[in-house]
Amino acid sequence: MDILRKLTNYREEEEKLRWEGTFRDYLDLLKEKPWVAQSAHSRVYNMIKDAGVEEVDGVKKYRFFSHQLFGLEEALEKLVEEYFHPAAKRLDVRKRILLLMGPVSGGKSTLVTMLKRGLEAYSRTEQGAVFAIKGCPMHEDPLHLIPQHLRSDFYEEYGIRIEGNLSPLNMLRLEEEYGGRIEDVLVERIFFSEDKRTGIGTFSPSDPKSQDIADLTGSIDFSTIAEYGSESDPRAYRFDGELNKANRGIMEFQEMLKCDEKFLWHLLSLTQEGNFKAGRFALISADELIIAHTNETEYRSFIANKKNEALHSRIIVMPVPYNLRVTEEEKIYEKMIRESDVADIHIAPHTLKVAAMFTILTRLREPKRADIDLLKKMRLYDGMAVEGYNSQDVKELKNEYQDEGMFGIDPRYVINRISSTIIKKEMKSINALDVLLSLKEGLDQHPSITPELKEKYLNFISLARKEYDEIAKKEVQKAFVYSYEESAKTLMDNYLDNVEAFCNKVKLHDPLTGEEINPDEKLMRSIEEQIGISENAKKAFREEILIRISAYARKGKRFDYNSHDRLREAIQKKLFADLKDVVKITTSTKTPDEQQLKKINEVVARLIDDYGYNSTSANELLRYVGSLLNR
């Protein structure tokens, strides 16, 4: 019954939000809350801004988009700062159609849907409140009632600019229903809703021969002509086109460039002058953000047609490329799986990460710099630390190509292959190898992949497989080392004693003989080499460790196994190298003895409890790593 209580609460909240009064009351409200008279572009910008903005590595991240769009921070910053922000300030950019251009399944439709759903919710807040002339099918701005010759006086008193003229229908209603008394005209608060066609319109092209322009601008109501006597009487006209209904909010043109020309010409005056022609009336004012989306091929074809030149200057193209960061791509897959019927399937750790690696590699261009390969580029883009490179290198890489992210494998293909894996395997658990195999098999069925591209993609699958091999070995390494934790701590203490002696240029005491001995260079190097510390860099690394120990001591803390990530990794790798034979025997023995079985069970338990595996995927991982070590 909880849902019924929530429905009741929702209805009560809706009632509380409702407002109705005369134009005189509305003017009093304006003095108190001038923002309610904001333009459609301003409302969209404030909606995005009010959700919160944070800056990460010099790029603005808008929380409004953060739960649905991943890895598009730079594209979204450009969209908000170069279109929505200046449009909100009434600059000329608001007189343009916003055209989102990008590859399929790149997030264009999701972005538009978010803006539409966001506006629906925002119109129910105090900051996003919208008021309209009551009974108007176009939800017209009440300020249109103020005559032109009084608008400069109104601006001086209220500080609000008025744009647009009163519609033919409301002009007639003002005279006939209110006797010309503007102050008595009823005003009400409206709430945007795509379902109810209030403030949000959607136009989708169909067969040009059968689609009527009335879908955009409304049509004559022939059943009322006899009553009103003329087609030019606004009461005999249905103001129910998408341009009418989207007034005050947002109008989405789906696949705009596929539309017949006659539909596009209406956008010329609407964008430039803020009005459009309908029926036998004067121009009708409309305040709405027009947003469309298309792919690059259609856009190139559109601009190549000389007949479309008039529209070129009325369009602002915003590229929406694919995400180029592995961790963000993982989030896309997680979201798509969450929203599917396979959300209960166990997906082994790193499965989506490895799939994302393959996908991102298909979207990257080969770096022009000889010292950076695709894998390094992928890691740098993902914000990973790559020795010898910094954020400036990332900027240089991003500036090498303007079309990066406008091609490659789309997220839907990957999710389709994951789904195929789940269905075909008929199991409650899948791992990275299952998905990589499915991605490979799917290349033959992909209609747009040429033989040359297929060969390239197969190479990327091999690269992703190699990356997974390293991840898998590290995963088992950590789980095994935990079973030998005392050995790891002993090895670390031994290393630290030797480092301290080396840095302080003193000798150590042999615990058995009591004699003085030199620091064990062989031991220290065998550990440092595990994480690529060169002979030239060893002194700096050891001094860094000593400084960290001193810093901990000053704070009264003890430097332990988890105090330095790189040193812990080095100790784990060294111990794992020493234990490699044990791991080989333990993971590959078909009939393990009691001691080996105990060790396997400990490692499996560790993988399940701490690393997110289940029993099936943990045992599969152990068998796979065992086979890798035995090669």
FENBELWO-V370076 format. One line per field, one symbol per residue. psi: psi as a letter, one per 40 degrees, with the letter a starting at -180 (. if undefined). burial: + if it has 16 or more other C-alpha atoms within 10 Angstrom, else -. Layout:
psi: ???
burial: ???
This chain:
psi: eddddddddddddddddihhaiddddddddddgdeeeiidddddddddddeihihhfehhhhddededhhefdddddddddecdddddefiedefihhhhhiiifeedddddddddddddddeeiddehhiihheheefihdeedhideedddddddefhihhiihiddddddddddefegdeehhiihihhhddefhehihhhiahdddhiddddeiihgdeedddeeieehdeehhgeiddddehebihhhhfdeeiiddddddddddddefiihhafiihhihgihhhiiiidddddddeehdeeddddeehhhhhgiiiehdddddddddddddeaeeeehhhiiedddddddddddeeiihidhdehiddddddddeeihhheiaddddddddedheeheeiahidddddddddddddddfiehiaddddddddddeddehdehiddddddddddddddddddddddddddddddddefdddddddddddddddddddefiiihhdddeihiiigddddddddddffhiddedddddddddddddddddeeihhadeehddddddddddddddeddddddddehdgiidddddddddddddddddeeiaddddddddddddddde.
burial: -------------------++++--++-------++++++++++++++-----------+++-++---+++++--+++++--++++++----++++++++++++-++++-++-+++-+++-+++---+++++++--+++++++++-----+--+-----+-+++++++++-+++-------+-+++++++++++--+++++++---------++++++++----+-----+-++++++++++++++++++++++++++++--+--+++-+++-+++-++---++++++++++++++--+--+--------+--++++++++++++++++++++---+--------++++++++++++++++++++++----+-++++++++++----------+--+------++++++++-+++-++++++------++++++++-+++--+----------+--++-++-+++--++--+++++++++++-++--+--++--++-+++++----++----------++---+--++-++-+----+--+++-++--+---------+-+-----++++++++++---+--++-+++-------+--++-+++++++--+-++-++++-++++++-----
